[in-house]
Amino acid sequence: MEEKFVKETQIQELSNLEKQNELKASIKNSKIILMNMYNNLKFAEGDLIDYYIYQIKAEEAKYDYLIKKAKEIF
C-alpha cells in the first residue's frame, strides 16, 4: 500500500511590513522575558541561580540578534 503526502496549506511569503511587525513583536517579547528572568534571579536559590544565568545569557544573545536585524531593516 502506497501513501501520498499532500501539502495541506500554501506557505505564503510575508510582506516587508509583516516582517517588520513580527520583528518588533519579537523584540518586545524578548525584552519582557529578560525582565522576568532578572526578577526571578533576585529570588533564586541554589541551582536555580545557574539556571537563570544561563537562560538570561541565551535570551540576551537572542535580543542582541533581533536588535541587529532591526538596525539592518530600518
N, C-alpha and C positions, 0 to 999 in steps of 0.2 A: 504494500500500500504506500502510495507516494503522497507526501504532504506538500502543499504550496503555502508559502508565506506571502501574505498580501499586506502591502503598506496601507494602514488604515487612514492616516491623515497626511495631508501635504504639509511639509515643513516650509514655512514662509520666511523669507528674509526680512529682518527688521529694518525699518527706515532709520535714517540717521537720527531723527528726533526721538524715536522709540529707544534707540541705543543710548542716547544721551540721558533720557529719563530713567532708564534702567540703571545706568552708571551712577546717577545722582542718588537713586534709591539705595543702591548697594553701599555707597559711601556713608550715607546716613545710618543705615542698618549696622554697618561695621563700627561706626563711632559709638552707637548705643551699646553694642555688645562689649566694646572696650571699656566703656564707663561702668557697666555692670560688673565686669571682671575685676576692675580695680576696686570697686566697692566690696566685692566678695573677698578679695585678697586681704582686706583690712581685718576680716573676721576669721580668716582661715587658720587652722591649726595643723601641726604635724605634716603629714604627707600632702595634704591639700595645698599647702603653700607652694610646693614644687609644681603641682598640677596647674594652679592658676598662673604661675610664672611662665610655664611652657605655653599655656593657652594664650596668654597675653602676647608673648613673643610672636606666636603664629598669627594672631589677629592683627598685630601691628604690621607684620610683613604684608598681609593682605591689604590693609588700609593704605600702606605706602604704595603698593602696586596700583590700587584703584586711583589714588591721587595722581600718580604719574600718568596713567591713561587719560584722566580727565584733563590734565595740562596739555597733552598731545591733541586732544579733540577740540578743546575750547581754545 
